[in-house]
């Protein structure tokens, strides 16, 4: 299931079921117009891809717990 929200809730990107690089690509696209994004992904490679994107762009990344599972909050 994949979903991106406009507002409300605690997850901006539900990338469960997507294999990398798709979760990272969705994150990068969503960060173009947002200062903070919460993403949940279950691909084991997602954490390292998110960390690489954060490092490359100077973003902060934090592990968070959401209503649908563990995820990451990425912010500028």
PQR file of N, CA, C, O and H, with PARSE charges and radii, in Angstrom:
ATOM      1  N   UNK A   1       0.847  -1.184   0.000 -0.4000 1.5000
ATOM      2  CA  UNK A   1       0.000   0.000   0.000 -0.0000 2.0000
ATOM      3  C   UNK A   1       0.883   1.236   0.000  0.5500 1.7000
ATOM      4  O   UNK A   1       1.845   1.307   0.765 -0.5500 1.4000
ATOM      5  N   UNK A   2       0.577   2.195  -0.834 -0.4000 1.5000
ATOM      6  CA  UNK A   2       1.310   3.451  -0.819 -0.0000 2.0000
ATOM      7  C   UNK A   2       0.320   4.599  -0.768  0.5500 1.7000
ATOM      8  O   UNK A   2      -0.715   4.592  -1.434 -0.5500 1.4000
ATOM      9  H   UNK A   2      -0.204   2.137  -1.456  0.4000 1.0000
ATOM     10  N   UNK A   3       0.661   5.559   0.023 -0.4000 1.5000
ATOM     11  CA  UNK A   3      -0.209   6.726   0.137 -0.0000 2.0000
ATOM     12  C   UNK A   3       0.632   7.919   0.514  0.5500 1.7000
ATOM     13  O   UNK A   3       1.615   7.793   1.243 -0.5500 1.4000
ATOM     14  H   UNK A   3       1.502   5.565   0.564  0.4000 1.0000
ATOM     15  N   UNK A   4       0.255   9.048   0.029 -0.4000 1.5000
ATOM     16  CA  UNK A   4       0.874  10.297   0.427 -0.0000 2.0000
ATOM     17  C   UNK A   4      -0.242  11.207   0.882  0.5500 1.7000
ATOM     18  O   UNK A   4      -1.276  11.312   0.223 -0.5500 1.4000
ATOM     19  H   UNK A   4      -0.544   9.151  -0.563  0.4000 1.0000
ATOM     20  N   UNK A   5      -0.039  11.859   1.995 -0.4000 1.5000
ATOM     21  CA  UNK A   5      -1.102  12.701   2.532 -0.0000 2.0000
ATOM     22  C   UNK A   5      -0.848  14.162   2.223  0.5500 1.7000
ATOM     23  O   UNK A   5       0.289  14.588   2.018 -0.5500 1.4000
ATOM     24  H   UNK A   5       0.802  11.774   2.531  0.4000 1.0000
ATOM     25  N   UNK A   6      -1.911  14.903   2.196 -0.4000 1.5000
ATOM     26  CA  UNK A   6      -1.809  16.345   2.041 -0.0000 2.0000
ATOM     27  C   UNK A   6      -1.696  16.990   3.414  0.5500 1.7000
ATOM     28  O   UNK A   6      -0.881  17.893   3.608 -0.5500 1.4000
ATOM     29  H   UNK A   6      -2.835  14.557   2.362  0.4000 1.0000
ATOM     30  N   UNK A   7      -2.506  16.537   4.372 -0.4000 1.5000
ATOM     31  CA  UNK A   7      -2.443  17.080   5.712 -0.0000 2.0000
ATOM     32  C   UNK A   7      -3.149  16.131   6.665  0.5500 1.7000
ATOM     33  O   UNK A   7      -3.973  15.316   6.251 -0.5500 1.4000
ATOM     34  H   UNK A   7      -3.167  15.804   4.215  0.4000 1.0000
ATOM     35  N   UNK A   8      -2.818  16.243   7.948 -0.4000 1.5000
ATOM     36  CA  UNK A   8      -3.426  15.403   8.955 -0.0000 2.0000
ATOM     37  C   UNK A   8      -2.740  14.057   9.050  0.5500 1.7000
ATOM     38  O   UNK A   8      -1.983  13.676   8.156 -0.5500 1.4000
ATOM     39  H   UNK A   8      -2.148  16.905   8.284  0.4000 1.0000
ATOM     40  N   UNK A   9      -3.002  13.325  10.141 -0.4000 1.5000
ATOM     41  CA  UNK A   9      -2.375  12.026  10.326 -0.0000 2.0000
ATOM     42  C   UNK A   9      -0.923  12.171  10.728  0.5500 1.7000
ATOM     43  O   UNK A   9      -0.432  13.285  10.910 -0.5500 1.4000
ATOM     44  H   UNK A   9      -3.617  13.634  10.867  0.4000 1.0000
ATOM     45  N   UNK A  10      -0.242  11.062  10.865 -0.4000 1.5000
ATOM     46  CA  UNK A  10       1.151  11.140  11.283 -0.0000 2.0000
ATOM     47  C   UNK A  10       2.120  10.539  10.278  0.5500 1.7000
ATOM     48  O   UNK A  10       3.319  10.482  10.551 -0.5500 1.4000
ATOM     49  H   UNK A  10      -0.641  10.157  10.717  0.4000 1.0000
ATOM     50  N   UNK A  11       1.640  10.090   9.124 -0.4000 1.5000
ATOM     51  CA  UNK A  11       2.498   9.527   8.093 -0.0000 2.0000
ATOM     52  C   UNK A  11       2.261  10.269   6.790  0.5500 1.7000
ATOM     53  O   UNK A  11       1.130  10.358   6.313 -0.5500 1.4000
ATOM     54  H   UNK A  11       0.666  10.136   8.902  0.4000 1.0000
ATOM     55  N   UNK A  12       3.325  10.797   6.220 -0.4000 1.5000
ATOM     56  CA  UNK A  12       3.218  11.478   4.929 -0.0000 2.0000
ATOM     57  C   UNK A  12       3.341  10.481   3.779  0.5500 1.7000
ATOM     58  O   UNK A  12       2.640  10.589   2.773 -0.5500 1.4000
ATOM     59  H   UNK A  12       4.244  10.725   6.608  0.4000 1.0000
ATOM     60  N   UNK A  13       4.240   9.511   3.939 -0.4000 1.5000
ATOM     61  CA  UNK A  13       4.457   8.518   2.885 -0.0000 2.0000
ATOM     62  C   UNK A  13       4.392   7.134   3.498  0.5500 1.7000
ATOM     63  O   UNK A  13       5.164   6.808   4.400 -0.5500 1.4000
ATOM     64  H   UNK A  13       4.809   9.424   4.757  0.4000 1.0000
ATOM     65  N   UNK A  14       3.473   6.323   3.009 -0.4000 1.5000
ATOM     66  CA  UNK A  14       3.375   4.921   3.389 -0.0000 2.0000
ATOM     67  C   UNK A  14       3.976   4.128   2.238  0.5500 1.7000
ATOM     68  O   UNK A  14       3.307   3.856   1.241 -0.5500 1.4000
ATOM     69  H   UNK A  14       2.846   6.588   2.276  0.4000 1.0000
ATOM     70  N   UNK A  15       5.240   3.762   2.386 -0.4000 1.5000
ATOM     71  CA  UNK A  15       5.949   3.064   1.313 -0.0000 2.0000
ATOM     72  C   UNK A  15       6.096   1.576   1.608  0.5500 1.7000
ATOM     73  O   UNK A  15       6.964   0.909   1.045 -0.5500 1.4000
ATOM     74  H   UNK A  15       5.783   3.982   3.196  0.4000 1.0000
ATOM     75  N   UNK A  16       5.246   1.057   2.490 -0.4000 1.5000
ATOM     76  CA  UNK A  16       5.291  -0.376   2.768 -0.0000 2.0000
ATOM     77  C   UNK A  16       4.965  -1.140   1.500  0.5500 1.7000
ATOM     78  O   UNK A  16       4.034  -0.792   0.774 -0.5500 1.4000
ATOM     79  H   UNK A  16       4.540   1.599   2.947  0.4000 1.0000
ATOM     80  N   UNK A  17       5.732  -2.174   1.240 -0.4000 1.5000
ATOM     81  CA  UNK A  17       5.530  -2.985   0.049 -0.0000 2.0000
ATOM     82  C   UNK A  17       6.322  -2.526  -1.162  0.5500 1.7000
ATOM     83  O   UNK A  17       6.397  -3.241  -2.161 -0.5500 1.4000
ATOM     84  H   UNK A  17       6.489  -2.456   1.829  0.4000 1.0000
ATOM     85  N   UNK A  18       6.913  -1.341  -1.085 -0.4000 1.5000
ATOM     86  CA  UNK A  18       7.734  -0.843  -2.198 -0.0000 2.0000
ATOM     87  C   UNK A  18       9.189  -1.229  -1.968  0.5500 1.7000
ATOM     88  O   UNK A  18       9.691  -1.153  -0.846 -0.5500 1.4000
ATOM     89  H   UNK A  18       6.852  -0.760  -0.273  0.4000 1.0000
ATOM     90  N   UNK A  19       9.848  -1.635  -3.016 -0.4000 1.5000
ATOM     91  CA  UNK A  19      11.274  -1.973  -2.944 -0.0000 2.0000
ATOM     92  C   UNK A  19      12.097  -0.769  -3.380  0.5500 1.7000
ATOM     93  O   UNK A  19      11.695  -0.001  -4.255 -0.5500 1.4000
ATOM     94  H   UNK A  19       9.440  -1.697  -3.927  0.4000 1.0000
ATOM     95  N   UNK A  20      13.252  -0.624  -2.752 -0.4000 1.5000
ATOM     96  CA  UNK A  20      14.148   0.468  -3.113 -0.0000 2.0000
ATOM     97  C   UNK A  20      14.545   0.324  -4.567  0.5500 1.7000
ATOM     98  O   UNK A  20      14.784  -0.782  -5.051 -0.5500 1.4000
ATOM     99  H   UNK A  20      13.578  -1.248  -2.042  0.4000 1.0000
ATOM    100  N   UNK A  21      14.615   1.447  -5.259 -0.4000 1.5000
ATOM    101  CA  UNK A  21      14.758   2.815  -4.773 -0.0000 2.0000
ATOM    102  C   UNK A  21      13.445   3.582  -4.603  0.5500 1.7000
ATOM    103  O   UNK A  21      13.490   4.772  -4.292 -0.5500 1.4000
ATOM    104  H   UNK A  21      14.420   2.346  -4.865  0.4000 1.0000
ATOM    105  N   UNK A  22      12.278   2.957  -4.792 -0.4000 1.5000
ATOM    106  CA  UNK A  22      11.015   3.696  -4.796 -0.0000 2.0000
ATOM    107  C   UNK A  22      10.724   4.460  -3.512  0.5500 1.7000
ATOM    108  O   UNK A  22      10.292   5.609  -3.599 -0.5500 1.4000
ATOM    109  H   UNK A  22      12.242   1.990  -5.045  0.4000 1.0000
ATOM    110  N   UNK A  23      10.936   3.888  -2.315 -0.4000 1.5000
ATOM    111  CA  UNK A  23      10.689   4.698  -1.112 -0.0000 2.0000
ATOM    112  C   UNK A  23      11.556   5.955  -1.063  0.5500 1.7000
ATOM    113  O   UNK A  23      11.076   7.025  -0.688 -0.5500 1.4000
ATOM    114  H   UNK A  23      11.287   2.955  -2.244  0.4000 1.0000
ATOM    115  N   UNK A  24      12.820   5.832  -1.436 -0.4000 1.5000
ATOM    116  CA  UNK A  24      13.731   6.987  -1.434 -0.0000 2.0000
ATOM    117  C   UNK A  24      13.322   8.010  -2.487  0.5500 1.7000
ATOM    118  O   UNK A  24      13.421   9.214  -2.248 -0.5500 1.4000
ATOM    119  H   UNK A  24      13.210   4.963  -1.740  0.4000 1.0000
ATOM    120  N   UNK A  25      12.873   7.557  -3.631 -0.4000 1.5000
ATOM    121  CA  UNK A  25      12.426   8.483  -4.676 -0.0000 2.0000
ATOM    122  C   UNK A  25      11.178   9.248  -4.231  0.5500 1.7000
ATOM    123  O   UNK A  25      11.051  10.442  -4.503 -0.5500 1.4000
ATOM    124  H   UNK A  25      12.793   6.579  -3.826  0.4000 1.0000
ATOM    125  N   UNK A  26      10.268   8.571  -3.556 -0.4000 1.5000
ATOM    126  CA  UNK A  26       9.071   9.252  -3.042 -0.0000 2.0000
ATOM    127  C   UNK A  26       9.452  10.274  -1.976  0.5500 1.7000
ATOM    128  O   UNK A  26       8.897  11.371  -1.928 -0.5500 1.4000
ATOM    129  H   UNK A  26      10.371   7.601  -3.335  0.4000 1.0000
ATOM    130  N   UNK A  27      10.404   9.903  -1.123 -0.4000 1.5000
ATOM    131  CA  UNK A  27      10.873  10.834  -0.102 -0.0000 2.0000
ATOM    132  C   UNK A  27      11.475  12.076  -0.750  0.5500 1.7000
ATOM    133  O   UNK A  27      11.125  13.198  -0.384 -0.5500 1.4000
ATOM    134  H   UNK A  27      10.856   9.012  -1.162  0.4000 1.0000
ATOM    135  N   UNK A  28      12.365  11.885  -1.695 -0.4000 1.5000
ATOM    136  CA  UNK A  28      13.025  13.023  -2.360 -0.0000 2.0000
ATOM    137  C   UNK A  28      11.996  13.928  -3.031  0.5500 1.7000
ATOM    138  O   UNK A  28      12.095  15.151  -2.941 -0.5500 1.4000
ATOM    139  H   UNK A  28      12.650  10.974  -1.993  0.4000 1.0000
ATOM    140  N   UNK A  29      11.024  13.343  -3.691 -0.4000 1.5000
ATOM    141  CA  UNK A  29       9.997  14.143  -4.370 -0.0000 2.0000
ATOM    142  C   UNK A  29       9.164  14.932  -3.359  0.5500 1.7000
ATOM    143  O   UNK A  29       8.870  16.108  -3.577 -0.5500 1.4000
ATOM    144  H   UNK A  29      10.944  12.349  -3.764  0.4000 1.0000
ATOM    145  N   UNK A  30       8.785  14.289  -2.256 -0.4000 1.5000
ATOM    146  CA  UNK A  30       7.950  14.949  -1.262 -0.0000 2.0000
ATOM    147  C   UNK A  30       8.704  16.055  -0.539  0.5500 1.7000
ATOM    148  O   UNK A  30       8.107  17.069  -0.175 -0.5500 1.4000
ATOM    149  H   UNK A  30       9.024  13.334  -2.079  0.4000 1.0000
ATOM    150  N   UNK A  31       9.998  15.880  -0.325 -0.4000 1.5000
ATOM    151  CA  UNK A  31      10.807  16.902   0.349 -0.0000 2.0000
ATOM    152  C   UNK A  31      11.019  18.135  -0.511  0.5500 1.7000
ATOM    153  O   UNK A  31      11.445  19.169   0.004 -0.5500 1.4000
ATOM    154  H   UNK A  31      10.482  15.056  -0.620  0.4000 1.0000
ATOM    155  N   UNK A  32      10.735  18.061  -1.803 -0.4000 1.5000
ATOM    156  CA  UNK A  32      10.850  19.250  -2.660 -0.0000 2.0000
ATOM    157  C   UNK A  32       9.935  20.365  -2.186  0.5500 1.7000
ATOM    158  O   UNK A  32      10.274  21.544  -2.294 -0.5500 1.4000
ATOM    159  H   UNK A  32      10.389  17.221  -2.222  0.4000 1.0000
ATOM    160  N   UNK A  33       8.771  19.991  -1.657 -0.4000 1.5000
ATOM    161  CA  UNK A  33       7.782  21.002  -1.283 -0.0000 2.0000
ATOM    162  C   UNK A  33       7.403  20.958   0.198  0.5500 1.7000
ATOM    163  O   UNK A  33       6.415  21.573   0.599 -0.5500 1.4000
ATOM    164  H   UNK A  33       8.496  19.034  -1.569  0.4000 1.0000
ATOM    165  N   UNK A  34       8.171  20.242   1.007 -0.4000 1.5000
ATOM    166  CA  UNK A  34       7.886  20.136   2.437 -0.0000 2.0000
ATOM    167  C   UNK A  34       9.171  20.297   3.237  0.5500 1.7000
ATOM    168  O   UNK A  34      10.254  19.956   2.762 -0.5500 1.4000
ATOM    169  H   UNK A  34       8.974  19.742   0.681  0.4000 1.0000
ATOM    170  N   UNK A  35       9.044  20.817   4.450 -0.4000 1.5000
ATOM    171  CA  UNK A  35      10.196  20.948   5.335 -0.0000 2.0000
ATOM    172  C   UNK A  35      10.366  19.735   6.236  0.5500 1.7000
ATOM    173  O   UNK A  35      11.430  19.528   6.818 -0.5500 1.4000
ATOM    174  H   UNK A  35       8.164  21.094   4.836  0.4000 1.0000
ATOM    175  N   UNK A  36       9.303  18.928   6.349 -0.4000 1.5000
ATOM    176  CA  UNK A  36       9.367  17.738   7.194 -0.0000 2.0000
ATOM    177  C   UNK A  36       8.469  16.664   6.611  0.5500 1.7000
ATOM    178  O   UNK A  36       7.353  16.945   6.175 -0.5500 1.4000
ATOM    179  H   UNK A  36       8.438  19.096   5.876  0.4000 1.0000
ATOM    180  N   UNK A  37       8.959  15.434   6.604 -0.4000 1.5000
ATOM    181  CA  UNK A  37       8.217  14.303   6.063 -0.0000 2.0000
ATOM    182  C   UNK A  37       8.401  13.124   7.006  0.5500 1.7000
ATOM    183  O   UNK A  37       9.497  12.886   7.513 -0.5500 1.4000
ATOM    184  H   UNK A  37       9.866  15.206   6.957  0.4000 1.0000
ATOM    185  N   UNK A  38       7.317  12.387   7.235 -0.4000 1.5000
ATOM    186  CA  UNK A  38       7.399  11.125   7.965 -0.0000 2.0000
ATOM    187  C   UNK A  38       7.101  10.017   6.974  0.5500 1.7000
ATOM    188  O   UNK A  38       6.101  10.062   6.258 -0.5500 1.4000
ATOM    189  H   UNK A  38       6.426  12.580   6.822  0.4000 1.0000
ATOM    190  N   UNK A  39       7.977   9.020   6.936 -0.4000 1.5000
ATOM    191  CA  UNK A  39       7.840   7.927   5.982 -0.0000 2.0000
ATOM    192  C   UNK A  39       7.952   6.594   6.710  0.5500 1.7000
ATOM    193  O   UNK A  39       8.764   6.428   7.620 -0.5500 1.4000
ATOM    194  H   UNK A  39       8.790   8.984   7.518  0.4000 1.0000
ATOM    195  N   UNK A  40       7.121   5.655   6.292 -0.4000 1.5000
ATOM    196  CA  UNK A  40       7.184   4.284   6.787 -0.0000 2.0000
ATOM    197  C   UNK A  40       7.475   3.399   5.591  0.5500 1.7000
ATOM    198  O   UNK A  40       6.780   3.462   4.577 -0.5500 1.4000
ATOM    199  H   UNK A  40       6.461   5.790   5.553  0.4000 1.0000
ATOM    200  N   UNK A  41       8.508   2.570   5.713 -0.4000 1.5000
ATOM    201  CA  UNK A  41       8.889   1.658   4.631 -0.0000 2.0000
ATOM    202  C   UNK A  41       9.367   0.353   5.261  0.5500 1.7000
ATOM    203  O   UNK A  41       9.962   0.359   6.338 -0.5500 1.4000
ATOM    204  H   UNK A  41       9.073   2.519   6.537  0.4000 1.0000
ATOM    205  N   UNK A  42       9.105  -0.763   4.586 -0.4000 1.5000
ATOM    206  CA  UNK A  42       9.518  -2.048   5.136 -0.0000 2.0000
ATOM    207  C   UNK A  42      10.642  -2.722   4.353  0.5500 1.7000
ATOM    208  O   UNK A  42      11.052  -3.829   4.704 -0.5500 1.4000
ATOM    209  H   UNK A  42       8.621  -0.768   3.711  0.4000 1.0000
ATOM    210  N   UNK A  43      11.142  -2.086   3.314 -0.4000 1.5000
ATOM    211  CA  UNK A  43      12.295  -2.633   2.609 -0.0000 2.0000
ATOM    212  C   UNK A  43      13.530  -2.444   3.487  0.5500 1.7000
ATOM    213  O   UNK A  43      13.782  -1.332   3.950 -0.5500 1.4000
ATOM    214  H   UNK A  43      10.809  -1.187   3.029  0.4000 1.0000
ATOM    215  N   UNK A  44      14.307  -3.505   3.728 -0.4000 1.5000
ATOM    216  CA  UNK A  44      15.490  -3.392   4.593 -0.0000 2.0000
ATOM    217  C   UNK A  44      16.517  -2.364   4.106  0.5500 1.7000
ATOM    218  O   UNK A  44      17.297  -1.850   4.907 -0.5500 1.4000
ATOM    219  H   UNK A  44      14.102  -4.409   3.352  0.4000 1.0000
ATOM    220  N   UNK A  45      16.525  -2.066   2.831 -0.4000 1.5000
ATOM    221  CA  UNK A  45      17.472  -1.099   2.277 -0.0000 2.0000
ATOM    222  C   UNK A  45      17.018   0.346   2.481  0.5500 1.7000
ATOM    223  O   UNK A  45      17.816   1.266   2.305 -0.5500 1.4000
ATOM    224  H   UNK A  45      15.891  -2.484   2.180  0.4000 1.0000
ATOM    225  N   UNK A  46      15.776   0.562   2.843 -0.4000 1.5000
ATOM    226  CA  UNK A  46      15.221   1.911   2.933 -0.0000 2.0000
ATOM    227  C   UNK A  46      15.991   2.785   3.927  0.5500 1.7000
ATOM    228  O   UNK A  46      16.277   3.946   3.635 -0.5500 1.4000
ATOM    229  H   UNK A  46      15.128  -0.186   2.987  0.4000 1.0000
ATOM    230  N   UNK A  47      16.323   2.241   5.087 -0.4000 1.5000
ATOM    231  CA  UNK A  47      17.010   3.049   6.106 -0.0000 2.0000
ATOM    232  C   UNK A  47      18.315   3.620   5.572  0.5500 1.7000
ATOM    233  O   UNK A  47      18.600   4.800   5.777 -0.5500 1.4000
ATOM    234  H   UNK A  47      16.091   1.298   5.325  0.4000 1.0000
ATOM    235  N   UNK A  48      19.105   2.809   4.895 -0.4000 1.5000
ATOM    236  CA  UNK A  48      20.387   3.309   4.376 -0.0000 2.0000
ATOM    237  C   UNK A  48      20.180   4.288   3.226  0.5500 1.7000
ATOM    238  O   UNK A  48      20.945   5.241   3.082 -0.5500 1.4000
ATOM    239  H   UNK A  48      18.874   1.851   4.728  0.4000 1.0000
ATOM    240  N   UNK A  49      19.159   4.064   2.410 -0.4000 1.5000
ATOM    241  CA  UNK A  49      18.862   5.000   1.317 -0.0000 2.0000
ATOM    242  C   UNK A  49      18.393   6.344   1.869  0.5500 1.7000
ATOM    243  O   UNK A  49      18.798   7.394   1.370 -0.5500 1.4000
ATOM    244  H   UNK A  49      18.538   3.289   2.528  0.4000 1.0000
ATOM    245  N   UNK A  50      17.535   6.319   2.904 -0.4000 1.5000
ATOM    246  CA  UNK A  50      17.068   7.558   3.522 -0.0000 2.0000
ATOM    247  C   UNK A  50      18.228   8.305   4.161  0.5500 1.7000
ATOM    248  O   UNK A  50      18.331   9.525   4.042 -0.5500 1.4000
ATOM    249  H   UNK A  50      17.205   5.467   3.310  0.4000 1.0000
ATOM    250  N   UNK A  51      19.105   7.564   4.844 -0.4000 1.5000
ATOM    251  CA  UNK A  51      20.264   8.184   5.491 -0.0000 2.0000
ATOM    252  C   UNK A  51      21.178   8.835   4.457  0.5500 1.7000
ATOM    253  O   UNK A  51      21.685   9.933   4.686 -0.5500 1.4000
ATOM    254  H   UNK A  51      19.022   6.572   4.942  0.4000 1.0000
ATOM    255  N   UNK A  52      21.393   8.171   3.325 -0.4000 1.5000
ATOM    256  CA  UNK A  52      22.236   8.733   2.270 -0.0000 2.0000
ATOM    257  C   UNK A  52      21.611  10.010   1.701  0.5500 1.7000
ATOM    258  O   UNK A  52      22.312  10.997   1.480 -0.5500 1.4000
ATOM    259  H   UNK A  52      20.981   7.279   3.139  0.4000 1.0000
ATOM    260  N   UNK A  53      20.308   9.993   1.467 -0.4000 1.5000
ATOM    261  CA  UNK A  53      19.624  11.199   0.977 -0.0000 2.0000
ATOM    262  C   UNK A  53      19.738  12.336   1.979  0.5500 1.7000
ATOM    263  O   UNK A  53      19.997  13.480   1.606 -0.5500 1.4000
ATOM    264  H   UNK A  53      19.739   9.191   1.647  0.4000 1.0000
ATOM    265  N   UNK A  54      19.541  12.015   3.262 -0.4000 1.5000
ATOM    266  CA  UNK A  54      19.622  13.040   4.300 -0.0000 2.0000
ATOM    267  C   UNK A  54      21.014  13.654   4.359  0.5500 1.7000
ATOM    268  O   UNK A  54      21.151  14.874   4.442 -0.5500 1.4000
ATOM    269  H   UNK A  54      19.330  11.086   3.566  0.4000 1.0000
ATOM    270  N   UNK A  55      22.029  12.832   4.317 -0.4000 1.5000
ATOM    271  CA  UNK A  55      23.409  13.318   4.349 -0.0000 2.0000
ATOM    272  C   UNK A  55      23.700  14.189   3.134  0.5500 1.7000
ATOM    273  O   UNK A  55      24.285  15.264   3.259 -0.5500 1.4000
ATOM    274  H   UNK A  55      21.917  11.840   4.249  0.4000 1.0000
ATOM    275  N   UNK A  56      23.292  13.726   1.973 -0.4000 1.5000
ATOM    276  CA  UNK A  56      23.544  14.444   0.725 -0.0000 2.0000
ATOM    277  C   UNK A  56      22.878  15.822   0.701  0.5500 1.7000
ATOM    278  O   UNK A  56      23.420  16.770   0.134 -0.5500 1.4000
ATOM    279  H   UNK A  56      22.816  12.852   1.871  0.4000 1.0000
ATOM    280  N   UNK A  57      21.698  15.922   1.324 -0.4000 1.5000
ATOM    281  CA  UNK A  57      20.928  17.168   1.274 -0.0000 2.0000
ATOM    282  C   UNK A  57      20.978  17.992   2.549  0.5500 1.7000
ATOM    283  O   UNK A  57      20.358  19.052   2.624 -0.5500 1.4000
ATOM    284  H   UNK A  57      21.258  15.152   1.785  0.4000 1.0000
ATOM    285  N   UNK A  58      21.708  17.520   3.551 -0.4000 1.5000
ATOM    286  CA  UNK A  58      21.805  18.260   4.804 -0.0000 2.0000
ATOM    287  C   UNK A  58      20.542  18.197   5.644  0.5500 1.7000
ATOM    288  O   UNK A  58      20.279  19.103   6.435 -0.5500 1.4000
ATOM    289  H   UNK A  58      22.212  16.658   3.490  0.4000 1.0000
ATOM    290  N   UNK A  59      19.749  17.127   5.482 -0.4000 1.5000
ATOM    291  CA  UNK A  59      18.536  16.948   6.246 -0.0000 2.0000
ATOM    292  C   UNK A  59      18.835  16.211   7.537  0.5500 1.7000
ATOM    293  O   UNK A  59      19.837  15.504   7.643 -0.5500 1.4000
ATOM    294  H   UNK A  59      19.963  16.391   4.840  0.4000 1.0000
ATOM    295  N   UNK A  60      17.959  16.382   8.519 -0.4000 1.5000
ATOM    296  CA  UNK A  60      18.051  15.620   9.761 -0.0000 2.0000
ATOM    297  C   UNK A  60      17.111  14.429   9.639  0.5500 1.7000
ATOM    298  O   UNK A  60      16.013  14.549   9.094 -0.5500 1.4000
ATOM    299  H   UNK A  60      17.145  16.957   8.433  0.4000 1.0000
ATOM    300  N   UNK A  61      17.543  13.280  10.147 -0.4000 1.5000
ATOM    301  CA  UNK A  61      16.710  12.085  10.086 -0.0000 2.0000
ATOM    302  C   UNK A  61      16.614  11.475  11.479  0.5500 1.7000
ATOM    303  O   UNK A  61      17.621  11.303  12.165 -0.5500 1.4000
ATOM    304  H   UNK A  61      18.434  13.183  10.589  0.4000 1.0000
ATOM    305  N   UNK A  62      15.398  11.153  11.882 -0.4000 1.5000
ATOM    306  CA  UNK A  62      15.151  10.563  13.197 -0.0000 2.0000
ATOM    307  C   UNK A  62      14.229   9.369  13.047  0.5500 1.7000
ATOM    308  O   UNK A  62      13.286   9.398  12.256 -0.5500 1.4000
ATOM    309  H   UNK A  62      14.580  11.292  11.325  0.4000 1.0000
ATOM    310  N   UNK A  63      14.501   8.324  13.801 -0.4000 1.5000
ATOM    311  CA  UNK A  63      13.630   7.150  13.847 -0.0000 2.0000
ATOM    312  C   UNK A  63      12.408   7.516  14.681  0.5500 1.7000
ATOM    313  O   UNK A  63      12.547   8.110  15.750 -0.5500 1.4000
ATOM    314  H   UNK A  63      15.267   8.300  14.444  0.4000 1.0000
ATOM    315  N   UNK A  64      11.205   7.166  14.204 -0.4000 1.5000
ATOM    316  CA  UNK A  64       9.966   7.465  14.917 -0.0000 2.0000
ATOM    317  C   UNK A  64       9.045   6.249  14.885  0.5500 1.7000
ATOM    318  O   UNK A  64       9.202   5.345  14.064 -0.5500 1.4000
ATOM    319  H   UNK A  64      11.092   6.684  13.336  0.4000 1.0000
ATOM    320  N   UNK A  65       8.096   6.255  15.786 -0.4000 1.5000
ATOM    321  CA  UNK A  65       7.058   5.233  15.811 -0.0000 2.0000
ATOM    322  C   UNK A  65       5.761   5.892  15.369  0.5500 1.7000
ATOM    323  O   UNK A  65       5.399   6.952  15.880 -0.5500 1.4000
ATOM    324  H   UNK A  65       7.969   6.990  16.452  0.4000 1.0000
ATOM    325  N   UNK A  66       5.059   5.277  14.429 -0.4000 1.5000
ATOM    326  CA  UNK A  66       3.802   5.825  13.921 -0.0000 2.0000
ATOM    327  C   UNK A  66       2.681   4.830  14.198  0.5500 1.7000
ATOM    328  O   UNK A  66       2.927   3.730  14.695 -0.5500 1.4000
ATOM    329  H   UNK A  66       5.353   4.415  14.014  0.4000 1.0000
ATOM    330  N   UNK A  67       1.476   5.212  13.881 -0.4000 1.5000
ATOM    331  CA  UNK A  67       0.331   4.325  14.108 -0.0000 2.0000
ATOM    332  C   UNK A  67       0.370   3.090  13.218  0.5500 1.7000
ATOM    333  O   UNK A  67      -0.302   2.103  13.516 -0.5500 1.4000
ATOM    334  H   UNK A  67       1.276   6.105  13.477  0.4000 1.0000
ATOM    335  N   UNK A  68       1.140   3.120  12.135 -0.4000 1.5000
ATOM    336  CA  UNK A  68       1.214   1.956  11.238 -0.0000 2.0000
ATOM    337  C   UNK A  68       2.559   1.245  11.309  0.5500 1.7000
ATOM    338  O   UNK A  68       2.795   0.294  10.564 -0.5500 1.4000
ATOM    339  H   UNK A  68       1.686   3.922  11.893  0.4000 1.0000
ATOM    340  N   UNK A  69       3.434   1.692  12.188 -0.4000 1.5000
ATOM    341  CA  UNK A  69       4.724   1.028  12.357 -0.0000 2.0000
ATOM    342  C   UNK A  69       5.870   2.001  12.492  0.5500 1.7000
ATOM    343  O   UNK A  69       5.683   3.218  12.485 -0.5500 1.4000
ATOM    344  H   UNK A  69       3.243   2.465  12.793  0.4000 1.0000
ATOM    345  N   UNK A  70       7.053   1.448  12.615 -0.4000 1.5000
ATOM    346  CA  UNK A  70       8.252   2.279  12.753 -0.0000 2.0000
ATOM    347  C   UNK A  70       8.560   2.973  11.428  0.5500 1.7000
ATOM    348  O   UNK A  70       8.336   2.432  10.345 -0.5500 1.4000
ATOM    349  H   UNK A  70       7.205   0.460  12.620  0.4000 1.0000
ATOM    350  N   UNK A  71       9.080   4.185  11.559 -0.4000 1.5000
ATOM    351  CA  UNK A  71       9.397   4.945  10.372 -0.0000 2.0000
ATOM    352  C   UNK A  71      10.488   5.956  10.660  0.5500 1.7000
ATOM    353  O   UNK A  71      11.218   5.835  11.643 -0.5500 1.4000
ATOM    354  H   UNK A  71       9.262   4.624  12.439  0.4000 1.0000
ATOM    355  N   UNK A  72      10.594   6.949   9.801 -0.4000 1.5000
ATOM    356  CA  UNK A  72      11.613   7.982   9.908 -0.0000 2.0000
ATOM    357  C   UNK A  72      10.971   9.338   9.691  0.5500 1.7000
ATOM    358  O   UNK A  72      10.077   9.491   8.859 -0.5500 1.4000
ATOM    359  H   UNK A  72      10.001   7.047   9.002  0.4000 1.0000
ATOM    360  N   UNK A  73      11.439  10.327  10.455 -0.4000 1.5000
ATOM    361  CA  UNK A  73      11.025  11.711  10.243 -0.0000 2.0000
ATOM    362  C   UNK A  73      12.237  12.438   9.672  0.5500 1.7000
ATOM    363  O   UNK A  73      13.302  12.479  10.289 -0.5500 1.4000
ATOM    364  H   UNK A  73      12.165  10.203  11.131  0.4000 1.0000
ATOM    365  N   UNK A  74      12.062  12.994   8.519 -0.4000 1.5000
ATOM    366  CA  UNK A  74      13.145  13.712   7.840 -0.0000 2.0000
ATOM    367  C   UNK A  74      12.747  15.179   7.805  0.5500 1.7000
ATOM    368  O   UNK A  74      11.621  15.524   7.447 -0.5500 1.4000
ATOM    369  H   UNK A  74      11.197  12.961   8.018  0.4000 1.0000
ATOM    370  N   UNK A  75      13.691  16.039   8.185 -0.4000 1.5000
ATOM    371  CA  UNK A  75      13.401  17.474   8.210 -0.0000 2.0000
ATOM    372  C   UNK A  75      14.587  18.266   7.722  0.5500 1.7000
ATOM    373  O   UNK A  75      15.726  17.797   7.742 -0.5500 1.4000
ATOM    374  H   UNK A  75      14.605  15.758   8.476  0.4000 1.0000
ATOM    375  N   UNK A  76      14.299  19.477   7.283 -0.4000 1.5000
ATOM    376  CA  UNK A  76      15.348  20.384   6.820 -0.0000 2.0000
ATOM    377  C   UNK A  76      16.006  21.037   8.003  0.5500 1.7000
ATOM    378  O   UNK A  76      16.921  21.842   7.833 -0.5500 1.4000
ATOM    379  H   UNK A  76      13.374  19.858   7.267  0.4000 1.0000
TER
END
